[in-house]
Amino acid sequence: MMILAVTLMAGPGRATAEMSDIKRLEASRMVYLEGLAQLDPYLVLAASKIRAPVRMMRADRAPQGGSAAQAGPISAAAMLGVALDMAQGDPVAEAAVKATRATMDQAVPKGLQGGPAFNSAAIVAKGKDRYPGLTFKGGRFAEIYIEGHGGANLDLFVYDGKGRLVCSDTDISDFAHCGWYPQSTETYTVQVTNKGNGTQYSLVTN
């Protein structure tokens, strides 16, 4: 993790230039959590740099029979705020965070943004949220990412129109990623399973 973070400190547009937007979200989450665990402002700063180029739109969708929520994935600006708090007492780290914040503020485009679509939802303890009828185009890499807003254990499953499992991520974290190549344009069902306490999460699609 430390090697990855040092490589990514080069900032968006270099080491992460080939990353998809959704992979950026996943990678930044990993580095951010490591930064929190190590109380390291430089790691949190790196996470914000990875996430900064991603511009997301809120999608008009909610889990079948579930509850919508307003909070979205943590923003790069929020990560910078955490990094600045951690940097207090370290003038070099504090200056690095403030310089990055100034650069990001200048780089944010105005107006309507394209990019991945996200929705947020509340999921009960041991609950299962289902999103039927999500369409992905054939011949294009399809990606789905979920990011928890608490500390729950969230699992991700993707089923095709015949109910066959095409992708899953079942580790013990509160974020998950799935990617696959649909051979033709098809609708899929996405399931988010919560193995912990009730929480909120965001689901992002490309």
Z-matrix of the N, CA and C atoms (Angstrom, degrees):
N
C 1 1.462
C 2 1.520 1 111.15
N 3 1.340 2 117.42 1 -40.07
C 4 1.455 3 119.44 2 -179.51
C 5 1.522 4 111.24 3 -64.56
N 6 1.358 5 117.63 4 -39.30
C 7 1.456 6 120.80 5 178.74
C 8 1.514 7 110.09 6 -63.68
N 9 1.342 8 116.43 7 -44.17
C 10 1.463 9 121.04 8 178.19
C 11 1.517 10 110.36 9 -58.64
N 12 1.311 11 117.05 10 -45.86
C 13 1.460 12 120.80 11 -176.48
C 14 1.518 13 111.75 12 -65.36
N 15 1.328 14 117.17 13 -40.47
C 16 1.460 15 119.81 14 179.22
C 17 1.517 16 110.32 15 -63.87
N 18 1.338 17 116.97 16 -40.66
C 19 1.462 18 121.12 17 177.59
C 20 1.519 19 110.98 18 -61.78
N 21 1.321 20 116.55 19 -41.75
C 22 1.452 21 120.96 20 -176.39
C 23 1.525 22 112.73 21 -76.31
N 24 1.315 23 117.90 22 -14.09
C 25 1.457 24 119.77 23 179.02
C 26 1.533 25 112.40 24 -63.62
N 27 1.350 26 115.40 25 -12.88
C 28 1.462 27 118.54 26 176.14
C 29 1.517 28 111.00 27 -62.22
N 30 1.320 29 115.87 28 -21.59
C 31 1.462 30 119.75 29 174.54
C 32 1.499 31 111.94 30 99.48
N 33 1.350 32 117.36 31 167.15
C 34 1.435 33 122.01 32 -179.57
C 35 1.523 34 110.61 33 -61.49
N 36 1.343 35 114.23 34 145.97
C 37 1.447 36 118.92 35 178.51
C 38 1.515 37 113.56 36 93.42
N 39 1.362 38 117.88 37 -4.20
C 40 1.460 39 120.31 38 177.69
C 41 1.520 40 108.80 39 -118.04
N 42 1.358 41 116.11 40 -96.78
C 43 1.457 42 118.64 41 -175.88
C 44 1.520 43 111.64 42 -60.61
N 45 1.338 44 118.42 43 -31.10
C 46 1.456 45 121.03 44 -175.66
C 47 1.515 46 112.18 45 -100.06
N 48 1.342 47 117.99 46 15.67
C 49 1.460 48 120.90 47 -174.25
C 50 1.520 49 112.35 48 -60.32
N 51 1.357 50 117.09 49 -31.92
C 52 1.453 51 120.21 50 -177.09
C 53 1.526 52 112.45 51 -89.34
N 54 1.305 53 118.48 52 -0.64
C 55 1.456 54 121.17 53 -179.81
C 56 1.522 55 110.96 54 -73.99
N 57 1.328 56 116.14 55 141.38
C 58 1.452 57 119.50 56 168.43
C 59 1.522 58 108.35 57 -72.05
N 60 1.328 59 116.14 58 164.04
C 61 1.462 60 119.71 59 178.65
C 62 1.526 61 111.15 60 -58.29
N 63 1.319 62 116.21 61 -41.80
C 64 1.463 63 118.87 62 -176.40
C 65 1.530 64 111.02 63 -71.00
N 66 1.321 65 117.83 64 -35.99
C 67 1.463 66 119.36 65 174.90
C 68 1.529 67 110.76 66 -66.22
N 69 1.326 68 117.08 67 -32.67
C 70 1.470 69 119.94 68 174.82
C 71 1.530 70 110.03 69 -60.83
N 72 1.333 71 116.30 70 -43.11
C 73 1.458 72 119.61 71 179.82
C 74 1.525 73 110.79 72 -60.75
N 75 1.325 74 115.77 73 -45.10
C 76 1.463 75 119.74 74 -179.51
C 77 1.526 76 111.18 75 -65.06
N 78 1.332 77 116.87 76 -46.97
C 79 1.466 78 120.07 77 -178.36
C 80 1.524 79 111.55 78 -62.79
N 81 1.336 80 115.68 79 -41.41
C 82 1.460 81 118.36 80 -179.40
C 83 1.519 82 111.29 81 -66.20
N 84 1.328 83 116.74 82 -34.90
C 85 1.467 84 120.01 83 177.50
C 86 1.526 85 110.52 84 -62.73
N 87 1.329 86 116.61 85 -43.25
C 88 1.463 87 120.63 86 -179.63
C 89 1.530 88 110.98 87 -61.89
N 90 1.332 89 116.22 88 -46.89
C 91 1.465 90 119.75 89 -178.99
C 92 1.530 91 110.63 90 -67.15
N 93 1.334 92 116.62 91 -38.80
C 94 1.461 93 121.28 92 179.84
C 95 1.534 94 110.76 93 -61.06
N 96 1.327 95 116.92 94 -46.83
C 97 1.461 96 120.32 95 -179.55
C 98 1.528 97 111.04 96 -63.86
N 99 1.344 98 116.49 97 -37.12
C 100 1.462 99 119.13 98 176.83
C 101 1.527 100 110.36 99 -65.69
N 102 1.341 101 115.92 100 -38.94
C 103 1.456 102 119.50 101 177.42
C 104 1.517 103 112.31 102 -62.38
N 105 1.325 104 116.48 103 -41.23
C 106 1.462 105 120.26 104 177.13
C 107 1.522 106 110.87 105 -63.35
N 108 1.323 107 115.96 106 -43.24
C 109 1.462 108 120.07 107 -178.36
C 110 1.521 109 111.42 108 -65.08
N 111 1.337 110 117.06 109 -36.31
C 112 1.460 111 121.34 110 -177.26
C 113 1.533 112 112.57 111 -92.96
N 114 1.333 113 116.80 112 -3.80
C 115 1.467 114 121.70 113 -174.44
C 116 1.529 115 110.30 114 53.52
N 117 1.323 116 115.42 115 43.94
C 118 1.458 117 122.60 116 -173.90
C 119 1.530 118 110.27 117 -110.36
N 120 1.336 119 118.54 118 107.87
C 121 1.461 120 120.16 119 -178.41
C 122 1.526 121 113.23 120 -64.34
N 123 1.320 122 117.07 121 -27.39
C 124 1.466 123 119.48 122 -179.42
C 125 1.526 124 111.48 123 -69.67
N 126 1.322 125 117.32 124 -37.00
C 127 1.462 126 120.20 125 176.50
C 128 1.531 127 110.52 126 -67.27
N 129 1.327 128 116.33 127 -42.96
C 130 1.467 129 119.41 128 178.41
C 131 1.525 130 109.90 129 -64.29
N 132 1.320 131 116.91 130 -38.28
C 133 1.458 132 121.51 131 175.97
C 134 1.530 133 110.69 132 -61.67
N 135 1.330 134 116.88 133 -42.96
C 136 1.463 135 120.98 134 177.81
C 137 1.518 136 110.79 135 -60.88
N 138 1.330 137 116.33 136 -41.52
C 139 1.464 138 120.41 137 179.15
C 140 1.523 139 111.30 138 -60.65
N 141 1.326 140 115.94 139 -41.40
C 142 1.468 141 119.31 140 -179.74
C 143 1.522 142 110.93 141 -65.58
N 144 1.341 143 117.37 142 -36.06
C 145 1.458 144 120.71 143 179.12
C 146 1.523 145 111.68 144 -66.80
N 147 1.312 146 116.07 145 -37.52
C 148 1.464 147 119.39 146 178.61
C 149 1.523 148 110.81 147 -66.00
N 150 1.336 149 115.76 148 -40.77
C 151 1.471 150 120.41 149 -174.85
C 152 1.526 151 113.11 150 -80.04
N 153 1.318 152 117.84 151 -24.74
C 154 1.460 153 121.95 152 -171.34
C 155 1.531 154 115.24 153 -53.66
N 156 1.348 155 120.37 154 -40.11
C 157 1.472 156 118.83 155 -176.47
C 158 1.524 157 114.84 156 -71.95
N 159 1.325 158 118.10 157 -12.21
C 160 1.461 159 120.84 158 -174.66
C 161 1.523 160 110.39 159 -80.06
N 162 1.329 161 117.32 160 121.90
C 163 1.462 162 123.14 161 177.94
C 164 1.522 163 107.63 162 -112.41
N 165 1.327 164 117.04 163 115.56
C 166 1.461 165 121.29 164 -175.30
C 167 1.520 166 111.78 165 -109.85
N 168 1.329 167 115.19 166 152.03
C 169 1.458 168 122.66 167 174.89
C 170 1.526 169 108.72 168 -113.34
N 171 1.324 170 116.33 169 143.81
C 172 1.463 171 119.34 170 176.60
C 173 1.519 172 109.63 171 -77.77
N 174 1.316 173 117.06 172 129.68
C 175 1.461 174 122.61 173 -179.39
C 176 1.525 175 110.57 174 -92.80
N 177 1.311 176 116.14 175 146.55
C 178 1.465 177 121.87 176 177.88
C 179 1.521 178 109.02 177 -88.16
N 180 1.318 179 116.48 178 75.70
C 181 1.458 180 120.91 179 179.97
C 182 1.523 181 109.20 180 -151.76
N 183 1.306 182 115.49 181 158.81
C 184 1.459 183 122.35 182 178.87
C 185 1.519 184 107.56 183 -150.35
N 186 1.329 185 117.83 184 155.20
C 187 1.456 186 119.25 185 179.06
C 188 1.520 187 111.29 186 -64.15
N 189 1.314 188 115.87 187 147.42
C 190 1.462 189 121.64 188 179.62
C 191 1.530 190 109.29 189 -60.94
N 192 1.337 191 115.80 190 117.35
C 193 1.446 192 120.02 191 -179.69
C 194 1.516 193 114.37 192 73.10
N 195 1.337 194 117.62 193 6.48
C 196 1.461 195 121.11 194 -177.23
C 197 1.512 196 112.04 195 -103.27
N 198 1.310 197 115.87 196 -171.24
C 199 1.461 198 121.91 197 -175.58
C 200 1.524 199 110.71 198 -117.33
N 201 1.319 200 115.89 199 132.01
C 202 1.463 201 121.10 200 176.38
C 203 1.527 202 109.75 201 -77.16
N 204 1.321 203 116.40 202 156.26
C 205 1.460 204 123.15 203 176.41
C 206 1.520 205 108.72 204 -136.51
N 207 1.306 206 116.93 205 161.54
C 208 1.460 207 121.22 206 -174.65
C 209 1.526 208 113.87 207 -93.57
N 210 1.309 209 117.71 208 -33.12
C 211 1.465 210 119.97 209 -175.29
C 212 1.514 211 110.88 210 -64.23
N 213 1.333 212 116.87 211 137.72
C 214 1.450 213 121.35 212 176.97
C 215 1.514 214 111.06 213 -103.48
N 216 1.339 215 117.16 214 -174.44
C 217 1.470 216 119.86 215 175.35
C 218 1.521 217 110.14 216 -59.11
N 219 1.318 218 116.69 217 150.83
C 220 1.460 219 120.03 218 -179.69
C 221 1.529 220 109.14 219 -59.80
N 222 1.313 221 116.52 220 136.97
C 223 1.465 222 121.06 221 -176.23
C 224 1.521 223 110.77 222 -87.61
N 225 1.331 224 115.21 223 161.21
C 226 1.461 225 120.22 224 175.13
C 227 1.521 226 110.50 225 -61.34
N 228 1.336 227 116.77 226 -36.49
C 229 1.463 228 120.38 227 178.94
C 230 1.526 229 111.55 228 -63.71
N 231 1.333 230 116.17 229 -39.78
C 232 1.464 231 119.44 230 178.20
C 233 1.530 232 110.94 231 -65.67
N 234 1.337 233 116.17 232 -38.77
C 235 1.464 234 119.33 233 176.00
C 236 1.525 235 110.84 234 -61.47
N 237 1.329 236 116.20 235 -40.59
C 238 1.459 237 119.49 236 178.12
C 239 1.521 238 111.38 237 -62.06
N 240 1.326 239 116.54 238 -37.97
C 241 1.458 240 119.93 239 177.07
C 242 1.512 241 111.98 240 -60.79
N 243 1.335 242 116.27 241 -40.81
C 244 1.461 243 120.60 242 177.25
C 245 1.525 244 110.18 243 -65.65
N 246 1.343 245 115.87 244 -42.93
C 247 1.468 246 119.66 245 179.31
C 248 1.524 247 111.27 246 -61.24
N 249 1.332 248 117.04 247 -39.11
C 250 1.464 249 120.72 248 -179.77
C 251 1.523 250 110.87 249 -66.06
N 252 1.323 251 116.71 250 -40.06
C 253 1.473 252 119.49 251 176.83
C 254 1.529 253 110.27 252 -61.59
N 255 1.331 254 116.36 253 -42.40
C 256 1.460 255 120.30 254 -179.18
C 257 1.532 256 111.78 255 -67.30
N 258 1.341 257 116.29 256 -28.80
C 259 1.459 258 121.06 257 -174.45
C 260 1.523 259 113.79 258 -81.90
N 261 1.307 260 117.47 259 -5.73
C 262 1.463 261 119.69 260 -178.76
C 263 1.523 262 110.48 261 -57.21
N 264 1.316 263 116.69 262 129.44
C 265 1.460 264 121.20 263 -177.99
C 266 1.511 265 113.48 264 93.39
N 267 1.345 266 116.85 265 -8.27
C 268 1.457 267 122.15 266 177.13
C 269 1.525 268 107.05 267 -119.89
N 270 1.328 269 118.75 268 94.47
C 271 1.460 270 121.36 269 -173.20
C 272 1.528 271 113.69 270 -60.48
N 273 1.324 272 117.64 271 -32.27
C 274 1.466 273 120.21 272 179.98
C 275 1.521 274 110.18 273 -68.82
N 276 1.329 275 117.16 274 -47.47
C 277 1.459 276 121.08 275 179.21
C 278 1.522 277 110.55 276 -65.09
N 279 1.319 278 116.79 277 -41.11
C 280 1.465 279 120.76 278 179.79
C 281 1.523 280 110.99 279 -61.91
N 282 1.319 281 117.21 280 -41.50
C 283 1.463 282 121.07 281 179.07
C 284 1.522 283 110.88 282 -65.75
N 285 1.335 284 117.09 283 -37.98
C 286 1.468 285 120.93 284 179.34
C 287 1.519 286 110.90 285 -64.22
N 288 1.331 287 116.80 286 -42.59
C 289 1.471 288 120.55 287 179.93
C 290 1.527 289 110.27 288 -65.63
N 291 1.330 290 116.73 289 -44.58
C 292 1.462 291 120.20 290 -178.29
C 293 1.530 292 111.30 291 -65.53
N 294 1.322 293 116.99 292 -36.88
C 295 1.464 294 120.26 293 178.22
C 296 1.524 295 110.53 294 -66.21
N 297 1.330 296 116.25 295 -40.25
C 298 1.467 297 120.27 296 178.45
C 299 1.513 298 110.59 297 -65.91
N 300 1.325 299 116.60 298 -40.88
C 301 1.473 300 119.88 299 178.96
C 302 1.523 301 110.61 300 -61.09
N 303 1.308 302 117.74 301 -42.85
C 304 1.463 303 120.99 302 179.79
C 305 1.524 304 110.80 303 -63.42
N 306 1.329 305 116.84 304 -40.88
C 307 1.461 306 120.97 305 178.66
C 308 1.509 307 111.39 306 -65.06
N 309 1.337 308 116.86 307 -42.52
C 310 1.469 309 120.86 308 179.98
C 311 1.517 310 111.00 309 -64.81
N 312 1.330 311 117.12 310 -41.93
C 313 1.461 312 120.22 311 -179.28
C 314 1.520 313 111.35 312 -59.97
N 315 1.315 314 116.70 313 -36.40
C 316 1.458 315 120.69 314 -179.95
C 317 1.521 316 112.00 315 -75.82
N 318 1.363 317 116.65 316 -26.27
C 319 1.465 318 120.34 317 -173.19
C 320 1.523 319 113.14 318 -89.47
N 321 1.337 320 118.32 319 -11.55
C 322 1.466 321 120.29 320 -176.36
C 323 1.519 322 110.08 321 -69.86
N 324 1.350 323 118.61 322 118.42
C 325 1.462 324 120.64 323 178.06
C 326 1.518 325 111.01 324 -68.67
N 327 1.315 326 116.11 325 155.17
C 328 1.455 327 121.42 326 179.18
C 329 1.528 328 110.28 327 -98.49
N 330 1.324 329 115.36 328 155.95
C 331 1.456 330 120.13 329 174.77
C 332 1.520 331 112.52 330 89.89
N 333 1.320 332 115.42 331 -168.73
C 334 1.458 333 122.55 332 -176.36
C 335 1.520 334 110.42 333 -65.68
N 336 1.314 335 116.38 334 135.29
C 337 1.451 336 120.64 335 -178.46
C 338 1.520 337 110.95 336 -110.47
N 339 1.337 338 114.96 337 145.44
C 340 1.450 339 119.74 338 171.57
C 341 1.515 340 109.38 339 -92.17
N 342 1.330 341 115.85 340 -162.65
C 343 1.450 342 119.19 341 177.98
C 344 1.510 343 111.93 342 108.95
N 345 1.333 344 117.15 343 -168.54
C 346 1.460 345 121.47 344 -177.33
C 347 1.529 346 112.01 345 -60.05
N 348 1.327 347 115.03 346 152.63
C 349 1.466 348 121.06 347 177.60
C 350 1.526 349 108.92 348 -105.55
N 351 1.333 350 115.99 349 138.22
C 352 1.459 351 118.79 350 179.84
C 353 1.525 352 110.52 351 -131.60
N 354 1.300 353 114.37 352 155.17
C 355 1.462 354 121.76 353 167.13
C 356 1.520 355 107.60 354 -136.56
N 357 1.302 356 116.75 355 158.27
C 358 1.455 357 120.88 356 178.33
C 359 1.520 358 109.69 357 -120.80
N 360 1.322 359 115.97 358 149.08
C 361 1.463 360 120.95 359 -175.81
C 362 1.515 361 109.73 360 -147.39
N 363 1.333 362 114.78 361 157.29
C 364 1.459 363 122.01 362 172.78
C 365 1.522 364 107.89 363 -102.24
N 366 1.304 365 116.83 364 133.05
C 367 1.456 366 121.36 365 -179.18
C 368 1.520 367 109.08 366 -124.69
N 369 1.321 368 116.37 367 135.91
C 370 1.463 369 121.47 368 -176.88
C 371 1.524 370 109.98 369 -77.99
N 372 1.315 371 116.17 370 165.31
C 373 1.456 372 121.37 371 176.60
C 374 1.517 373 109.86 372 -58.27
N 375 1.312 374 116.79 373 134.34
C 376 1.468 375 124.20 374 -179.33
C 377 1.529 376 112.21 375 60.06
N 378 1.317 377 116.55 376 21.02
C 379 1.463 378 120.35 377 -175.92
C 380 1.521 379 113.25 378 -85.61
N 381 1.346 380 114.56 379 166.15
C 382 1.462 381 122.48 380 175.49
C 383 1.526 382 108.39 381 -131.71
N 384 1.314 383 116.82 382 121.06
C 385 1.464 384 122.42 383 175.42
C 386 1.517 385 108.62 384 -103.63
N 387 1.343 386 116.19 385 134.86
C 388 1.467 387 120.30 386 -179.06
C 389 1.520 388 109.64 387 -121.95
N 390 1.317 389 114.77 388 139.31
C 391 1.460 390 123.27 389 177.06
C 392 1.524 391 108.46 390 -122.38
N 393 1.316 392 117.61 391 88.77
C 394 1.466 393 119.04 392 179.03
C 395 1.531 394 111.48 393 -79.96
N 396 1.311 395 115.54 394 155.08
C 397 1.462 396 119.83 395 171.69
C 398 1.508 397 116.24 396 76.28
N 399 1.343 398 118.94 397 26.20
C 400 1.464 399 120.34 398 174.29
C 401 1.533 400 108.63 399 -83.80
N 402 1.315 401 116.85 400 123.30
C 403 1.461 402 121.27 401 -174.04
C 404 1.525 403 111.51 402 -98.35
N 405 1.333 404 115.50 403 133.61
C 406 1.461 405 122.01 404 175.15
C 407 1.521 406 108.54 405 -126.60
N 408 1.323 407 116.26 406 141.01
C 409 1.455 408 121.73 407 -175.23
C 410 1.525 409 111.67 408 -78.54
N 411 1.325 410 114.51 409 141.67
C 412 1.451 411 120.39 410 178.39
C 413 1.510 412 112.27 411 -67.52
N 414 1.338 413 116.47 412 145.64
C 415 1.450 414 121.27 413 177.60
C 416 1.513 415 115.01 414 79.73
N 417 1.325 416 117.54 415 -0.44
C 418 1.462 417 121.47 416 178.18
C 419 1.529 418 109.31 417 -119.58
N 420 1.322 419 114.97 418 139.33
C 421 1.456 420 119.30 419 -179.61
C 422 1.525 421 109.57 420 -62.84
N 423 1.306 422 116.75 421 126.16
C 424 1.466 423 122.53 422 179.95
C 425 1.524 424 109.32 423 -102.37
N 426 1.327 425 115.84 424 138.89
C 427 1.460 426 120.34 425 -179.55
C 428 1.522 427 111.44 426 -137.50
N 429 1.313 428 114.56 427 143.94
C 430 1.467 429 122.24 428 174.14
C 431 1.523 430 107.76 429 -135.91
N 432 1.325 431 115.50 430 138.78
C 433 1.462 432 121.45 431 -179.62
C 434 1.511 433 108.82 432 -136.17
N 435 1.319 434 117.50 433 136.47
C 436 1.465 435 121.19 434 173.23
C 437 1.520 436 108.19 435 -120.47
N 438 1.329 437 114.57 436 142.22
C 439 1.463 438 121.08 437 -178.98
C 440 1.518 439 108.57 438 -134.64
N 441 1.319 440 115.88 439 116.71
C 442 1.450 441 120.64 440 179.61
C 443 1.513 442 112.34 441 -74.74
N 444 1.314 443 115.52 442 153.80
C 445 1.464 444 121.07 443 179.00
C 446 1.525 445 111.69 444 -103.79
N 447 1.316 446 115.75 445 5.33
C 448 1.462 447 119.37 446 179.85
C 449 1.508 448 109.39 447 -130.90
N 450 1.294 449 117.75 448 -126.27
C 451 1.459 450 121.18 449 178.30
C 452 1.496 451 111.34 450 -136.37
N 453 1.334 452 116.86 451 26.68
C 454 1.457 453 120.90 452 -174.86
C 455 1.524 454 111.18 453 -75.66
N 456 1.313 455 115.95 454 168.75
C 457 1.463 456 123.08 455 174.63
C 458 1.528 457 107.24 456 -100.19
N 459 1.339 458 116.74 457 103.27
C 460 1.459 459 121.66 458 -176.71
C 461 1.522 460 110.19 459 -108.12
N 462 1.322 461 116.13 460 132.49
C 463 1.457 462 122.59 461 177.82
C 464 1.523 463 109.74 462 -114.28
N 465 1.329 464 116.35 463 150.92
C 466 1.459 465 122.48 464 -175.89
C 467 1.525 466 109.72 465 -124.53
N 468 1.343 467 116.32 466 133.29
C 469 1.452 468 122.68 467 178.52
C 470 1.528 469 108.84 468 -133.89
N 471 1.331 470 117.00 469 140.06
C 472 1.463 471 122.41 470 177.73
C 473 1.526 472 108.38 471 -125.54
N 474 1.334 473 116.33 472 127.63
C 475 1.466 474 122.31 473 -179.12
C 476 1.525 475 109.39 474 -119.60
N 477 1.330 476 116.31 475 142.10
C 478 1.461 477 119.38 476 176.86
C 479 1.521 478 110.91 477 -81.46
N 480 1.338 479 116.55 478 -176.00
C 481 1.456 480 120.87 479 -175.67
C 482 1.515 481 114.15 480 -64.10
N 483 1.340 482 117.58 481 -17.67
C 484 1.467 483 121.92 482 178.27
C 485 1.524 484 111.93 483 -98.64
N 486 1.317 485 116.35 484 8.09
C 487 1.451 486 120.27 485 177.38
C 488 1.517 487 114.46 486 82.20
N 489 1.329 488 116.91 487 12.09
C 490 1.457 489 120.27 488 -179.76
C 491 1.529 490 110.24 489 -87.35
N 492 1.318 491 116.04 490 138.00
C 493 1.465 492 121.15 491 179.00
C 494 1.521 493 109.13 492 -72.55
N 495 1.335 494 116.77 493 122.59
C 496 1.463 495 120.17 494 -179.91
C 497 1.528 496 112.09 495 -108.38
N 498 1.319 497 117.25 496 -18.21
C 499 1.468 498 119.77 497 -178.44
C 500 1.521 499 109.17 498 -164.91
N 501 1.323 500 116.85 499 146.77
C 502 1.463 501 120.55 500 175.63
C 503 1.515 502 109.93 501 -155.79
N 504 1.330 503 115.36 502 156.93
C 505 1.464 504 123.00 503 174.73
C 506 1.520 505 106.01 504 -141.45
N 507 1.335 506 116.26 505 112.00
C 508 1.464 507 120.28 506 -171.24
C 509 1.528 508 112.54 507 -126.00
N 510 1.333 509 117.29 508 33.60
C 511 1.458 510 117.44 509 176.91
C 512 1.535 511 109.55 510 -74.48
N 513 1.328 512 117.07 511 -176.44
C 514 1.467 513 119.57 512 -171.59
C 515 1.524 514 113.01 513 -94.47
N 516 1.333 515 118.38 514 12.90
C 517 1.465 516 120.87 515 -178.80
C 518 1.528 517 111.31 516 -88.73
N 519 1.342 518 115.71 517 178.78
C 520 1.464 519 120.14 518 177.22
C 521 1.528 520 110.98 519 -102.42
N 522 1.346 521 117.01 520 21.21
C 523 1.463 522 120.61 521 172.30
C 524 1.524 523 108.29 522 -139.51
N 525 1.325 524 116.68 523 153.42
C 526 1.459 525 121.01 524 -176.49
C 527 1.516 526 109.32 525 -153.63
N 528 1.330 527 115.62 526 155.00
C 529 1.470 528 121.60 527 -177.57
C 530 1.522 529 109.58 528 -139.26
N 531 1.329 530 116.08 529 138.56
C 532 1.455 531 122.12 530 174.05
C 533 1.519 532 109.35 531 -132.65
N 534 1.327 533 116.84 532 138.69
C 535 1.450 534 121.42 533 176.43
C 536 1.516 535 110.08 534 -142.72
N 537 1.319 536 117.30 535 139.24
C 538 1.469 537 121.95 536 -179.68
C 539 1.531 538 109.19 537 -159.18
N 540 1.341 539 115.72 538 166.06
C 541 1.457 540 121.84 539 178.84
C 542 1.531 541 109.74 540 -108.78
N 543 1.323 542 118.66 541 104.70
C 544 1.474 543 119.94 542 173.26
C 545 1.534 544 109.04 543 -67.28
N 546 1.322 545 117.17 544 132.85
C 547 1.462 546 120.17 545 178.86
C 548 1.520 547 111.34 546 -71.88
N 549 1.325 548 116.37 547 -30.22
C 550 1.461 549 121.31 548 177.33
C 551 1.521 550 108.33 549 -143.80
N 552 1.311 551 116.80 550 164.36
C 553 1.464 552 120.11 551 179.01
C 554 1.517 553 109.42 552 -62.27
N 555 1.317 554 116.44 553 127.42
C 556 1.465 555 120.78 554 -172.57
C 557 1.526 556 109.58 555 -152.73
N 558 1.322 557 115.29 556 156.10
C 559 1.458 558 120.18 557 174.90
C 560 1.522 559 109.35 558 -96.98
N 561 1.310 560 114.97 559 144.16
C 562 1.457 561 121.87 560 -177.77
C 563 1.527 562 109.73 561 -127.91
N 564 1.323 563 114.49 562 160.30
C 565 1.461 564 120.93 563 172.91
C 566 1.521 565 108.38 564 -111.44
N 567 1.311 566 115.67 565 127.18
C 568 1.467 567 121.58 566 178.87
C 569 1.521 568 108.52 567 -106.32
N 570 1.311 569 116.24 568 134.44
C 571 1.466 570 121.21 569 178.04
C 572 1.517 571 110.26 570 -123.46
N 573 1.322 572 115.08 571 130.52
C 574 1.467 573 122.24 572 174.66
C 575 1.526 574 107.11 573 -110.05
N 576 1.309 575 116.20 574 122.72
C 577 1.466 576 121.68 575 -178.88
C 578 1.521 577 109.57 576 -112.78
N 579 1.310 578 115.69 577 131.08
C 580 1.462 579 122.09 578 179.88
C 581 1.523 580 109.21 579 -105.35
N 582 1.327 581 116.68 580 115.28
C 583 1.463 582 120.64 581 179.76
C 584 1.525 583 112.18 582 -95.02
N 585 1.344 584 116.65 583 3.87
C 586 1.457 585 120.15 584 -178.37
C 587 1.507 586 111.80 585 -122.29
N 588 1.333 587 115.40 586 -148.41
C 589 1.458 588 121.42 587 -179.71
C 590 1.527 589 110.26 588 -77.33
N 591 1.329 590 114.97 589 166.87
C 592 1.452 591 119.96 590 177.81
C 593 1.524 592 111.41 591 -58.17
N 594 1.313 593 116.10 592 142.32
C 595 1.461 594 120.55 593 -176.65
C 596 1.521 595 109.26 594 -158.21
N 597 1.318 596 116.55 595 -179.48
C 598 1.447 597 122.71 596 171.27
C 599 1.517 598 108.95 597 -116.95
N 600 1.323 599 115.36 598 157.31
C 601 1.461 600 120.32 599 179.25
C 602 1.516 601 108.58 600 -152.22
N 603 1.324 602 115.20 601 164.86
C 604 1.464 603 121.78 602 172.19
C 605 1.512 604 108.96 603 -117.16
N 606 1.341 605 115.96 604 140.48
C 607 1.459 606 122.19 605 177.16
C 608 1.535 607 107.20 606 -114.31
N 609 1.327 608 115.49 607 125.78
C 610 1.466 609 121.18 608 -175.21
C 611 1.522 610 109.17 609 -118.87
N 612 1.338 611 116.81 610 133.98
C 613 1.454 612 121.78 611 176.55
C 614 1.528 613 109.76 612 -125.73
N 615 1.335 614 115.97 613 151.63
C 616 1.447 615 118.97 614 179.45
C 617 1.529 616 111.11 615 -92.05
